[in-house]
Amino acid sequence: MVRFIARANIVHLQDLLTRETNPEQRRVIEGLLALKRKKLEIAERQARDHSRVPGKPGSVVRPSPWSYAGIWVTRLIKRRSAASIR
């Protein structure tokens, strides 16, 4: 959400900058634009860092083929122990 708002603010400020002719107001807009770009850069860096951490929202963790083998072995052991109890 932060990235979406920062991008929208950047587009808006760029639009204002193209239309503004007063040098003082242009400086103010350029300063705001630099702040919003920095904020977007930080938000994107944080999103990348969070997506690399396993188990966090946004991360893609694919199961290993060995995890499927482990599930199969666990089920086999449960079946055999259940059969031996009967």
Summary of the structure (lengths in Angstrom):
residues: 86
radius of gyration: 26.7
end to end distance: 57.0
largest distance: 89.2
contacts: 178
relative contact order: 0.08
helix: 79%
strand: 0%
